[in-house]
Amino acid sequence: MRVIFMGTPDFSVPVLDAIFDGGNEIAAVYTQPPRPAGRGKKERPGPVHQHAEALGLEVRHPTSLKGEEEQAAFAALNADVAVVVAYGLLLPQAVLDAPRLGCVNVHASDLPRWRGAAPIQRAIMAGDLRTAVCLMQMEAGLDTGPVLLREPVAIAPDETAATLHDKLSLAGADIVRRGLPQLETLTPRPQPDEGVTYATKIDKSEAKVDWTSPATHIDAQIRGLSPFPGAWTIAGGKRLKLLLSRLADGAGPPGEVLDGLTIACGDGAVEITRVQPEGKGPMEAADWLRGARIAPGDRLGEDA
């Protein structure tokens, strides 16, 4: 098929490879414009931009697709379909209608659950046991289109946003690999009206741990926000990112250190197994404890 690919972050790269390796003709790759990054704030192309150029593909990075000139340039590609994966720009109706078979989206959730910007993090933070990747026919609404293919993905008890991101990215590549050859014969299934939830963008204010919450909530918060932005607490007067945890036995005043880095919560306890201290890289909690002045009976979350 003649395909336009639209994506920006690491998550999208395996899907681009699946289309490229499947013998399809990629008319162009659309991605977000390069952004300032690093200490020098030099403009740096995103992962899809870099990978597409390495494959020898034409890369386009408009700041908007709302203008008639950009829409005409898109339509002039005469594509069979556009495959959209975490692109990051709104697609006007003229763009959605331009390819012969329209635009399809690879969405990392079990639609209609977790429509929107942060489905991976929200699924873990909500304590979901499973999610999915959906190949969806795009329409004007936010992730409201009919589903063409669905691939369930289990969420493990120790799953983090990083590990689930990688699982779903590979599942997305697989669903596109299977879906593109049969795109014209797949039956679009409208999403049900029941069970709709929205995965709003993660706000940094959600990252501070409230130790009065139940252990199940805190464990899901820590794993769902790992590695970015990273749940955090105050330990020894300094901010400490909490990157990995598990439920543990124990009880005490919320925030109290019970043993090692097992911390009492409002109900139950969690054991923190991986952390990132201020100004340092991620490390195992046991390694951090060897140099930290933290002892049983201390309280986390206190500023002093």
C-alpha angles and dihedrals in degrees: 000000000000104000138187110206120207120187143113121190135059090271090068099050099082090052091052089051091050091054093044094046091046091070095251122146109244106208094189142334118233117200141156116283118263113278131212109263141165129026093305092049090226115167110263125191116234126250096268091047092053094044094047091052090050088055090051095247127148110257125203123184112180118174090225140009095206097096122092092232093056091044091051091049089051093049091047089067088074093212126180091218143349117226112207122196120169092324098156102215128097113250112220118219091257089060093045090053099043103084116072092244096030125234127314125198131209104216123188100222144070095261133250083030112081105009112177143038108332109032096145096054094040094052092055094041090052092053094245114171095206142019134172148212115245130198101212134186104236124235134166096278124084105274090325100127126116117276118243099182134005128196116190119221124193120229109222122219090248095042118139128192087255096054094042089048089058094045092050093044091057091044088052091054090050095049091051091046089055098035105050097063091052098035095119093053101042117111113234109226115204115233115251119250090229123080098027113158131167125228100211119197113277112259118209089230087071092062100074111096117235103205092199088071120095117275091243090058094047094046090052091046093052094048095040093054096044123146097000132067085351126215110256146190138179115264120176091348094305133097114259122192114218110213106169135018145158136202114270141184118259144080138215143120109329111273095017118140106237102177132340101331097331105130129199115236133191087275119013127338142271130215114220110215104172130033144169117216121207111285094006139091128257116288142169113277091236091058092049092049092058090067100029125092094228121131137170110285094034117121125230121210094042117120094221 
